[in-house]
Amino acid sequence: MIIKNAEFIISAVSPKQYPTDNLPQIALAGRSNVGKSSLINKFINRRNLARTSSKPGKTQTLNFYRINTNQFYFVDLPGYGFAKVSQSVKEEWGKFIDRYLGGCAEVKGVIQIVDIRHAPSKDDVSMYEWLMSKNLPTLIVATKADKISKGQWLKQLKLLKTTMNTVPEQEIVIFSAETGQGLAELQNWVENKVTGEAFGEGDEING
């Protein structure tokens, strides 16, 4: 898979603003500041296409990034679990995300990003349970792997699986946007969901 181009399309606040070209969409879910933007940038080998909000947790938008002109979208969902947001706003976010993930036929999979350094939060668990209830193809990405020693990875993975009560067949990728750890596995999963084909030898990503 060669990434020829990638561009930010829109920050949508309602379904009327969603792209209408019927391209496959891969949604990214995770807590505020967990690293969704860093994952997108690493995937496309660009530094600043996806930017972190200066006011994390205070925007209720779906950010659409088109990857290659006619291939697929990454859709960055509003970060959940931001402590300074009121309960009523959190509930509105929940409805917003629910309407998108539950009602958009173009969504081919969801990447749920969690911080490998810590036990998954209640919000992480709730999101995973919801995704499983909707039978949405889901990849868990345990990010920030460069922040702990490799010797801790398996211990943290076990904690993740236990806390989130993952299904036996759940795919999990240990990832680092800094080192590229897990990038090939992430690419394989996305490629499979978007086209039904996995990466082969010789496939590459160009900036």
N, C-alpha and C positions, 0 to 999 in steps of 0.2 A: 504494500500500500504506500503510494507516494502522495504526500500532502503537497499539492501544488499551490493552494491558496487557502486562506482562512480569514473570515471577516466577521466583525460584530454587525448584527442586523438590527435588532430592536430590543428595548426593554419594555416588555408588554405588561400592561396592567389589567387587561381584559381579553377574553377570547377573540374579540373582534380584531385585535392587533396581532394575533398569531399568524405566522407565515401560511400561505395558502397553496404552496407549490407541492404539497404532499410528500416531501422528502422525509425519510426516516428520522426519528429523533431519539437521542440518548439523553436522559435526564440525569442531573447530578444533584444528590441530596446530601445534606450534612449540617452539622452545627455551624453557627457563625464563626468565621475565621478558622475553620478546620483545614482549609487548603484546597477548596474547589477551583479557585482561579489558578493556583499554582499547577494543579493537575492538568487543566486545559492547556496552559502555556507549555508545559513539558510535552504533552501529547503532540502538539503541533510544532514544537521546536521554535517557539516564539517567546520573547520575554514579557511583553506587556500587552498582548491582545486582550486578555481577560484581566481586569483590574479589580482589586479589592476595594469595596466601598469605604469612603472616609467615615461613614456612619454605619458600621456593621449592625445588622439586625433591625435597621430602621426603614428599610425599603421593601415594598411588597411588589416585586416585579419578577417576571421570568425573562432572563437574559438569553437571547438566541444568538448563537455563533454558528455560521454556516461553514462547514469544513469541505473544501473543494466545491466547485460551483454547483454541481448537481449530485452530491453524494449524501450528506446527512447534516444534522444539526446537533451540537451540544446545547443543552438547555440547562442553564444554571438556575436552580430553584432558590427561593429565599432561604437564608440560613435560619435554622430553628434553634431554640434554646438560649436565646439572648436574654440575659437576666433583667435588663433594664426596661424591657418591653412589657406593657400591661397585659393582663390575662385576656382582655377583650380583643386586643390586637393579635395575640397569639392564636386565638380562636378564628379570627378572620383569615390569618395566614393558612391555618389548617384547612379551611374551606376552599381557599384559593388553590392550594396545592392539590387537594382532593379532586376538585373539578377538572384540573388539568390532567393529572395522572389517570383519573378514572374515566375521562371523557374524550381523550385525544387518541384517535386510532393510529396516529403516526408514531406514538411512543413505542419503541421496540425493546427498550430495556432501561433499567435504572442503576446507576452507580451510587451506592451509599458509601460515603466517606467517613471513616472514624479515625480517631487519633490512637495509634498503637501504644502510646505511652501510658494511657489511662484506661480504666474500665469504661465500657460504653455507658453513656448516661441514660436516664429514663427516657429522654426524648429519642435517643438512638434506638432503644428497644421498641418504643411505640411506633416509630417510623418503619422499622423492619417488620414488625407484626402486621402493620397495615399493608405493606407491600406484599407480604406473603398471602394475606387474606384476599388480595386482588389478583393473585397469581401472576404478578408482573415479574418478568425475568430480571433478576437482581444480582449484581456483583458487589461484594463488600470489598472496599479498598481500605486497608489499614495503613494509613499514611504516616509520614514523619519517622520512617524507619531508621533514618540516619541519626536520629536524636537519642537512640538507645543502642546498646551493643547487640551484635548478632546473637550472642548467647542468650539474650532475653526474648528473642522473637517468639520462640515456641511457647514459652510461658505466657506471654501476652496474648498469643493466638488462642490458647486454651481458655484464658480468662474471657476473651471476646466471645468465643463460641458458647461458653457456659452462661454468661450474662445475657446474651441475646437469644439463647436457646435456638441456635441455628438449625435448620433442617440438615439431615445427613449429607445431602448432595450439594450443599451450599458452596459456591466458589468464593474463595477469599484470596486476594492478592496483597502481599506485603509490598509497600510502595514508598518511594522517596523521590520527590521532585528535584531534590538536590543532586542525587547520585544516579538517578535513572533506574534504580532497583525496581523491578516489577513492571517496567514500561512495556516490555515485549508481551507479557501476559495480558496486560490491559489492552494493548492493541489487538491482540488475538480475539479477545472477548468482544470488543466493539465491532471489529470486522465481521465476526460471525453473526452478530445481531443485526448489523446493517445490511449485509449482503448474503449471509448464509455461508460464507466462505471464510476460512481461517487464513492467517498469514502463512505464506510459504517461504522457504529459504530464498534469499535474494531480494525479498521485499524490503523497502526502506522508507524512511520518512525524511524528507528534505525540508529545510527551513525556507 
